[in-house]
């Protein structure tokens, strides 16, 4: 199907180590979507010194090439992320 995104990744029940998105452009935002059930995931943005609540239904746009980001261990619940 046609998409404005250059790639789509589905991550299920995995921690995501801190990283930058090397294939992205610095001026383009990446869309991150948190899905699943009963989880207390946190989006960690160490470059900003921020940890944002990332419960199911959350959508976040970040400059993934510029900002380091990751999802640490979240405890119980099923987590699905689309990036």
C-alpha positions as CSV (number, residue, x, y, z in Angstrom):
1,X,0.0,0.0,0.0
2,X,1.2,3.6,-0.5
3,X,2.8,5.1,2.5
4,X,4.6,8.4,3.3
5,X,6.9,6.4,5.6
6,X,10.1,4.8,4.3
7,X,9.8,1.8,6.6
8,X,7.5,0.3,9.3
9,X,8.7,-1.8,12.2
10,X,6.5,-3.8,14.6
11,X,8.1,-4.6,18.0
12,X,6.3,-6.9,20.4
13,X,7.3,-7.4,24.1
14,X,10.9,-6.3,23.7
15,X,13.0,-3.7,25.4
16,X,14.5,-1.2,23.0
17,X,18.0,-0.1,23.8
18,X,18.9,3.6,23.5
19,X,19.6,4.4,19.8
20,X,19.4,6.9,17.0
21,X,17.6,6.1,13.7
22,X,20.6,6.1,11.3
23,X,18.5,6.0,8.1
24,X,16.3,8.9,9.0
25,X,16.7,12.5,8.0
26,X,17.4,15.0,10.8
27,X,14.6,17.3,9.7
28,X,12.0,14.4,9.6
29,X,9.9,13.2,12.5
30,X,9.4,9.5,13.2
31,X,5.9,8.4,14.5
32,X,6.0,5.9,17.4
33,X,2.7,4.2,18.4
34,X,2.3,2.3,21.7
35,X,-0.3,-0.5,21.7
36,X,-1.0,-3.6,23.9
37,X,-2.6,-4.2,27.2
38,X,-2.0,-3.2,30.8
39,X,1.6,-2.1,30.5
40,X,3.4,0.9,32.1
41,X,6.1,1.4,29.4
42,X,8.2,4.6,29.5
43,X,9.7,6.4,26.5
44,X,13.2,7.3,27.6
45,X,14.8,10.4,25.9
46,X,18.2,10.7,27.6
47,X,19.3,13.7,25.4
48,X,16.5,15.7,26.9
49,X,16.7,14.1,30.4
50,X,13.1,13.0,30.0
51,X,11.1,9.9,30.6
52,X,7.6,10.1,29.2
53,X,4.7,7.8,30.1
54,X,4.0,5.5,27.1
55,X,0.8,3.6,27.8
56,X,-1.3,1.9,25.2
57,X,-2.8,4.3,22.7
58,X,0.0,6.8,22.9
59,X,1.4,8.4,19.7
60,X,4.7,10.3,19.7
61,X,6.6,12.1,17.0
62,X,10.3,12.5,17.6
63,X,13.3,13.4,15.4
64,X,14.8,9.9,15.8
65,X,18.0,10.6,14.0
66,X,18.7,13.6,16.4
67,X,17.3,12.3,19.7
68,X,18.5,9.2,21.4
69,X,15.5,7.1,22.5
70,X,14.7,3.8,24.0
71,X,12.1,1.7,26.0
72,X,13.4,0.2,29.2
73,X,11.9,-2.9,30.9
74,X,8.2,-2.1,31.6
75,X,7.1,-4.9,33.9
76,X,3.8,-6.7,33.3
77,X,1.5,-6.5,30.3
78,X,1.8,-7.0,26.6
79,X,3.5,-4.2,24.6
80,X,3.2,-3.7,20.9
81,X,5.0,-0.8,19.2
82,X,4.7,0.4,15.7
83,X,7.6,2.7,14.5
